[in-house]
Amino acid sequence: MRAAAIQLSVTDDQSPSARRDAVAEAVRAEARRGAELVLLPEMWLPGFFGFDSYAALAEPLDGPTARLLGELAAECGIRCCAGSIVERAPEGLYNTALLFDRDGSLAARYRKIHLFGYGSRERALLTRGSEVVTCELGGIRFGISTCYDLRFPELYRAAAEQGAECFLVVAAWPFPRLDAWRCLARARAIENQAGLLGCNTAGRQGSGVFAGSSLAFDAWGTPLGELDDRPGVLRVELEPERIRAARREFTALDDRVLNRLG
């Protein structure tokens, strides 16, 4: 499956409508280049650091941003992991990642489980999700996660136990912890013998600087590509049979002991 991670620049000088237009143009361009799966970063509409606009830009799952990405998926005949939105639900606001199938239908919704509190208002403003989410599209079972989740390996192991073969990570990872982004993403791929495609944000929003460096690893932890800190597109081939072959050859997942004790 040909995949494209679109590393957007999120800055304070662009309106939400202009950002939606730019995203639509970028998605169509990647579809024309042959992408079968397009991945967007976390909270690209308000920007992760745009805490004051979370409530104003929150929307239900049939709101304007979700409709736009579903319509784009159907128009282009692609699968689209639409990054994440501020989802408005009766019980509160969520940081919600959306995955659309080629017909524009919503195939999966993941509400971010681990909300960030270190120098961030995310934890104060949003409600924590509670479900591990995997979804099979195009013959690959994907596990969906968001940014800070990378620091919690138990989430990825739970997704692997549900059959996940490749992790999609939408992120707004800051520049000061760039090394952790690379290290943790690679570790999650290696320890679960899974592919990983991470789409991060670029640019500066207020006092926050995003790291960029969208990246991909195969099931051995071998790097498949990485961007720099500027806007751009990371294009990779996701090969499920190579993941399955790695698991058959090196049976680390079958050799686990601690999960069987007790």
C-alpha positions in Angstrom: 0.0 0.0 0.0 1.5 3.3 -1.1 1.2 5.7 1.9 1.8 9.5 2.2 2.3 11.3 5.5 1.5 15.0 4.9 3.6 17.1 7.3 1.6 20.3 7.6 2.8 23.6 8.9 0.5 24.9 11.6 1.0 28.6 12.4 -1.2 31.3 13.9 -1.3 33.3 10.7 -3.6 30.9 8.9 -7.4 30.8 9.4 -9.2 27.4 9.9 -10.9 27.8 6.5 -7.6 28.4 4.7 -6.1 25.5 6.5 -8.9 23.2 5.4 -8.5 24.4 1.8 -4.7 23.7 2.0 -5.3 20.2 3.4 -7.8 19.4 0.6 -5.3 20.5 -2.0 -2.5 18.5 -0.5 -4.7 15.3 -0.2 -5.8 15.6 -3.8 -2.2 16.1 -4.9 -1.0 13.0 -3.2 -3.9 11.0 -4.6 -2.8 12.1 -8.1 0.7 10.9 -7.3 -0.7 7.4 -6.5 -1.2 7.4 -2.8 -3.6 4.8 -1.5 -3.4 6.0 2.1 -2.9 9.6 3.3 -2.0 10.4 6.9 -2.4 13.9 8.5 -1.0 15.2 11.8 -2.7 15.7 15.1 -5.0 18.7 15.7 -4.0 20.4 12.5 -7.1 22.6 12.4 -6.7 24.5 15.7 -3.1 23.6 16.1 -2.2 21.6 19.2 -1.1 24.7 21.1 -4.2 26.6 20.1 -5.9 25.7 23.4 -8.1 28.9 23.5 -9.7 27.8 20.2 -10.4 24.2 21.1 -14.0 24.8 22.2 -14.9 27.1 19.3 -13.5 24.7 16.7 -14.9 21.5 18.3 -17.3 19.6 16.1 -19.2 16.4 16.1 -18.2 13.4 13.9 -20.5 14.7 11.1 -19.0 18.2 11.4 -17.3 20.2 8.6 -13.8 18.8 9.0 -14.9 15.2 9.2 -17.2 15.7 6.2 -14.4 17.3 4.2 -12.0 14.4 4.7 -14.7 11.7 4.1 -15.7 13.4 0.9 -12.0 13.7 -0.2 -11.5 10.0 0.5 -14.5 9.1 -1.7 -13.6 11.7 -4.4 -10.0 10.4 -4.6 -10.7 6.8 -4.0 -8.1 6.6 -1.1 -8.0 5.7 2.6 -7.4 8.8 4.8 -6.3 8.9 8.4 -7.5 12.5 8.9 -5.2 13.4 11.8 -7.3 14.4 14.8 -10.0 16.9 15.5 -11.5 18.3 18.6 -14.6 16.1 18.8 -17.6 17.5 20.6 -19.6 14.8 22.3 -22.4 15.0 24.9 -19.9 14.1 27.7 -17.2 16.4 26.7 -14.4 17.3 24.2 -12.0 14.7 22.8 -8.8 14.6 20.8 -10.1 12.2 18.1 -8.3 10.6 15.2 -10.5 9.6 12.2 -9.8 6.9 9.6 -11.9 6.9 6.4 -12.2 4.2 3.8 -12.2 4.7 0.1 -15.9 5.1 -0.1 -15.8 8.0 2.4 -17.2 6.0 5.3 -15.8 6.4 8.7 -13.9 3.1 9.3 -12.5 3.9 12.8 -12.5 6.6 15.5 -9.8 6.7 18.1 -10.1 9.1 21.1 -6.7 9.9 22.5 -6.1 7.9 25.8 -3.0 9.6 27.1 -3.6 13.4 27.4 -0.6 15.6 27.8 -0.1 17.8 30.9 3.5 18.9 30.8 3.3 22.5 29.9 0.0 21.8 28.1 -3.7 22.5 28.8 -4.8 19.4 26.8 -5.5 17.4 30.0 -7.5 20.2 31.5 -9.6 20.9 28.5 -10.3 17.4 27.0 -11.7 14.1 28.1 -9.6 11.0 28.0 -10.5 8.2 25.6 -10.6 4.6 26.9 -10.6 2.2 23.9 -7.7 0.7 22.0 -8.6 0.9 18.3 -7.5 -1.2 15.4 -9.0 -1.4 11.9 -8.4 -3.5 8.8 -8.2 -1.6 5.5 -6.7 -2.9 2.3 -5.5 -6.1 3.8 -3.6 -4.5 6.6 -4.7 -4.2 10.2 -3.8 -0.8 11.5 -3.5 0.4 15.1 -4.3 4.1 15.6 -2.6 6.3 18.2 -1.8 9.9 18.9 1.4 11.7 19.8 2.0 11.3 23.7 0.6 7.8 23.4 4.1 6.8 22.1 5.4 6.9 25.7 3.1 4.1 26.8 4.1 0.8 25.2 1.2 -1.1 26.7 -1.2 0.6 24.3 0.8 -0.7 21.3 1.1 -4.2 22.7 -2.7 -4.2 23.2 -3.2 -3.2 19.6 -0.7 -5.9 18.5 -2.7 -8.4 20.5 -5.7 -7.3 18.5 -3.8 -8.1 15.3 -2.3 -4.7 14.4 0.4 -5.0 11.8 1.1 -1.4 11.3 0.8 1.6 13.6 -0.5 5.0 12.4 0.6 7.8 14.7 -0.8 11.3 14.3 1.3 13.8 16.2 2.1 17.4 17.2 5.4 16.5 18.8 7.5 19.5 19.9 11.0 20.2 18.8 12.7 20.0 22.2 11.9 16.3 22.5 12.8 15.3 18.9 15.2 12.5 20.0 12.4 11.0 22.1 10.0 11.0 19.1 12.5 9.0 17.0 13.5 6.6 19.7 10.0 5.8 21.0 8.5 5.4 17.5 11.3 3.0 16.5 11.0 1.1 19.8 7.2 0.6 19.3 7.9 -0.9 15.9 10.7 -3.2 17.1 9.0 -4.5 20.2 5.8 -5.3 18.4 7.3 -6.4 15.1 5.0 -3.9 13.3 5.4 -1.3 10.7 5.0 2.3 11.9 4.1 5.5 10.1 4.1 8.7 12.1 2.9 12.0 10.8 4.1 15.0 12.8 3.4 18.7 12.6 5.8 21.4 11.3 6.0 25.1 12.1 5.7 27.4 15.1 2.5 28.2 17.0 2.8 30.8 19.7 5.8 29.7 21.8 5.6 26.1 20.7 7.8 24.8 17.9 6.9 21.5 16.2 9.6 19.0 15.4 8.4 17.8 12.0 10.5 14.7 11.3 7.6 12.5 10.1 9.0 9.0 9.9 8.4 5.4 9.1 9.9 2.0 10.2 9.5 -1.5 9.1 8.8 -4.5 11.5 12.6 -4.8 12.1 12.9 -1.2 13.1 14.7 -0.3 9.9 14.1 3.3 9.0 12.0 3.7 5.8 12.3 7.5 5.6 12.2 10.7 7.6 11.4 14.3 6.8 13.2 17.4 8.2 11.4 20.1 10.2 9.8 21.8 7.1 6.4 21.1 5.6 6.6 18.2 3.2 5.4 14.7 2.4 6.9 11.4 3.4 6.0 8.7 0.9 6.5 5.0 1.8 5.3 1.6 0.8 3.6 -0.4 3.5 4.1 -4.1 2.8 2.1 -6.4 5.1 3.6 -9.6 3.8 7.1 -8.4 4.9 5.7 -7.7 8.3 4.2 -11.2 8.5 7.4 -12.7 7.2 9.4 -10.9 9.9 7.1 -12.3 12.6 7.4 -15.8 11.2 11.2 -15.7 11.0 11.8 -14.1 14.4 9.2 -15.3 16.8 9.6 -12.7 19.6 5.9 -12.1 20.0 5.4 -15.9 20.6 8.3 -16.0 23.1 6.7 -13.6 25.7 6.6 -14.9 29.2 5.5 -12.2 31.7 2.1 -11.8 30.1 1.4 -15.5 30.7 2.4 -15.5 34.4 0.0 -14.9 37.3 
